[in-house]
Amino acid sequence: MHDRAAQEPTPRPPGPPDHRTTTTERGSFCLARCSCGWHGPARRARSQARTDAEQHHRTG
């Protein structure tokens, strides 16, 4: 007999997906990315890309 609990994935709790943001550089531009698939516009200022990520995290 097989243990079914070990074979089935654990269901995710209801609610918004996790938002883990990072900034990535491409040449002279920096952009914010999120684990949910969102990405911000390319910015020349890293601080602005971080602000985009913080705003996305707050608004989801």
C-alpha positions in Angstrom: 0.0 0.0 0.0 1.2 3.5 -0.8 1.1 6.6 1.4 -1.1 9.0 -0.5 -0.2 12.0 1.6 3.5 11.7 0.5 2.5 11.6 -3.2 0.1 14.6 -3.3 1.5 18.1 -3.3 0.6 20.3 -0.4 -2.1 22.8 -1.5 -1.2 26.5 -1.3 -3.1 28.6 1.2 -5.7 30.9 -0.4 -4.6 34.5 -0.9 -2.3 36.5 -3.1 0.8 34.8 -4.5 4.2 35.5 -2.9 5.9 38.6 -4.2 9.7 38.4 -4.1 11.1 41.3 -6.0 14.7 41.7 -7.3 16.4 44.2 -9.5 18.3 43.2 -12.6 20.8 45.2 -14.7 20.8 45.1 -18.5 23.6 47.3 -19.8 23.0 50.8 -18.5 19.4 50.0 -17.4 18.0 48.5 -14.3 14.6 46.9 -13.9 12.5 45.3 -11.2 11.2 41.8 -11.5 8.8 39.8 -9.3 8.4 36.1 -8.7 4.7 36.5 -9.8 5.8 37.3 -13.3 5.5 41.1 -13.1 8.4 43.3 -14.3 8.8 47.1 -14.3 10.1 49.4 -17.0 13.8 49.7 -17.6 15.2 52.6 -15.6 18.6 54.3 -15.7 18.4 54.9 -11.9 18.6 51.9 -9.7 16.8 53.7 -7.0 13.8 54.2 -9.3 13.7 50.4 -10.1 13.7 49.7 -6.4 10.8 52.1 -5.9 8.9 50.3 -8.7 9.5 47.0 -6.9 8.3 48.4 -3.5 5.2 49.9 -5.1 4.4 46.6 -6.8 4.9 44.8 -3.5 2.5 47.1 -1.8 -0.2 47.0 -4.5 0.3 43.4 -5.6 
